[in-house]
Amino acid sequence: MEAQSNVALNRFTTLKIGGEARHFYQPSTVDQLVEVVGKLQSKEEPFYILGGGSNLLVSSEGVNGSVIRTAQLINISNPESDILEADAGVRLPHVAKYAASIGLSGMEFLVGVPGTVGGAVIMNAGAHGSCVQNILESCRVYDATLNKIVTYKNEELGFVYRNCNLNPLKQVVLSARFRLKPDVREVIEKNTKANEDYRWKTQPLGWPNAGSTFKNPEPTRSAGFLLDQSGAKQLTEGGAAVSAIHANFVINTGGATSHQVTTLLRRMKESVMTKFSVDLHPEWKTLGEFTSAEREPWASH
């Protein structure tokens, strides 16, 4: 498939920030995705995978390389009574509701996570005390270095808090296989709806945002609480601001740039360090051209 040139990425990110990608691909099948990645790898050209555009800060200066968006890879199947398979581009709220609709429990926590299946595997996405590690049986990955598709079992992925051992610059998640538990459909749907309602009440969904900004420093210590208690809710930087609803969310109030966001993140980190002597690390990934000063919040990550 042919690349589009100089495509603005801000419309593909949940924070609505991002400059142009030099080359942009949007495959509609897994085969096309493999073809594009293989072609770029053979030319030794860098590529970057873009899923739902959440948990991501894209530079306003753009991306000097090829960006591959997986959002059109949306197949879901139920090959066994307790197994659900989904392509990398399937949105997590959709797959959670689909599982509930066929009486499979285990994905209820994902209904409030605004990413895709591929990103959820890479990030070990989690909420409400659960995470992808707890339900993933295996995933199919195209390894650009090996130039072949490899299936990795859960225990081979080295899951840790909000991460795994896959290299997204070389290993592209194609699909994932989840082992769930059959249960009463009405009960699952009720629990899924409760999680969805909780998200609407506690997160600034009316504003562009990229999800939780910082990782919790410890299982029993919330980044949101530390930011709230340090006065971070008062912080703004141009069009970027800390949400008044949840201190661990940065919102785009209009026209925010990646530079303004990184400056705001640095100020948020400093407020918590000053009051609690705790060093917070961003949960987001970055994509594109950033200066060393802009990368400072991620420096000790």
C-alpha positions, -999 to +999 in steps of 0.1 A: +000+000+000+011+036-007+020+061+020+002+094+025+026+123+029+027+151+056-004+140+075-013+159+106-014+136+136-033+158+161-067+144+148-055+109+157-045+115+193-068+118+223-049+149+235-054+165+201-017+175+198+008+165+171+025+178+141+028+161+107+041+126+099+064+126+070+048+093+058+015+078+071+000+044+065-034+031+076-036-006+068-071-022+068-059-058+073-033-076+093-016-087+061-013-051+049+002-042+083+028-069+080+035-059+044+041-022+053+064-030+083+084-055+063+089-030+035+101-003+058+123-027+077+139-039+044+148-003+036+160+003+072+135+031+076+122+038+111+085+033+117+062+040+146+029+023+155-001+045+164-031+028+179-059+048+195-036+077+202-041+077+240-013+075+266+008+093+240+023+128+235+032+135+199+055+164+192+040+195+177+072+196+155+060+163+138+075+129+132+105+125+108+096+090+098+067+067+090+037+064+112+015+033+109-020+036+124-037+003+133-072+017+141-088-001+111-078-036+123-110-044+142-118-081+139-131-099+170-139-136+173-149-161+199-131-194+187-137-213+220-162-209+248-139-190+270-115-175+245-118-141+228-095-130+200-091-094+188-070-075+163-046-049+175-068-019+165-099-029+184-108-003+209-107-015+245-142-002+255-156-020+225-139-053+232-150-051+269-186-046+259-184-073+233-171-098+259-200-089+282-225-093+254-215-130+249-213-138+286-175-137+291-161-120+323-127-106+329-126-076+306-149-053+326-120-032+338-110-023+302-143-004+295-128+028+309-094+026+291-093+046+259-067+026+240-066-003+216-057-040+221-022-036+207-014-007+230-029-025+259-006-054+255+025-032+251+015-011+281+000-039+302-030-016+305-050-017+338-077-003+359-098-012+389-071-035+403-068-056+372-045-055+341-040-072+308-014-096+323-043-112+342-063-122+311-039-124+282-032-160+270-010-151+240-004-125+213+007-126+176+035-103+169+053-094+137+090-093+145+106-069+119+141-081+128+132-118+123+109-109+094+082-133+106+051-136+128+057-150+163+032-161+189+042-152+224+026-167+255+017-146+285+047-158+305+071-149+277+062-112+277+078-103+309+049-082+322+055-055+348+035-025+359+025-007+327+050-024+305+063-056+289+094-068+271+081-062+236+100-035+216+074-015+198+100-002+174+107-037+162+079-059+173+043-051+162+013-066+180-011-080+154-037-096+176-043-109+211-060-139+226-077-136+260-089-164+283-120-152+301-146-168+324-182-176+314-207-159+336-242-145+336-244-119+308-266-095+328-242-095+357-211-089+335-229-061+317-239-045+350-203-045+363-191-032+329-216-003+331-206+005+366-170+008+356-180+030+327-201+053+349-172+056+374-149+068+346-174+095+335-177+107+371-140+108+379-122+117+347-123+149+326-138+133+295-152+166+283-117+177+275-090+162+252-066+142+274-042+113+270-053+093+301-034+091+334-003+112+332+020+097+358+024+061+370+015+054+406+049+054+425+038+024+446+008+001+445-005+018+476+004+053+466-016+072+441+000+097+417-033+115+416-035+119+454+001+132+456-005+157+428-037+168+444-021+173+478+008+192+463-014+218+448-009+207+412-045+213+402-038+250+400-011+245+374-015+257+338+009+262+309-006+279+278-034+257+265-024+228+288-038+225+323-041+200+351-077+188+354-098+202+382-116+168+383-085+146+386-050+159+393-033+131+373-049+142+341-036+169+318-061+185+295-059+205+263-081+235+269-074+247+233-043+251+212-019+234+235+015+224+222+037+195+231+062+220+245+036+235+268+026+200+280+062+189+287+067+221+307+036+215+326+046+179+334+080+191+347+062+215+370+038+188+382+068+165+390+085+194+409+054+201+430+053+164+442+091+162+447+090+194+468+062+183+491+067+146+493+102+139+480+087+114+455+098+113+418+069+107+395+075+091+361+051+097+331+029+068+320+026+082+285+049+074+256+063+101+233+065+102+195+084+126+173+110+154+176+116+166+211+145+186+226+165+173+255+147+198+278+113+185+266+123+150+274+133+159+309+101+145+326+110+111+310+148+114+318+148+090+348+120+069+334 
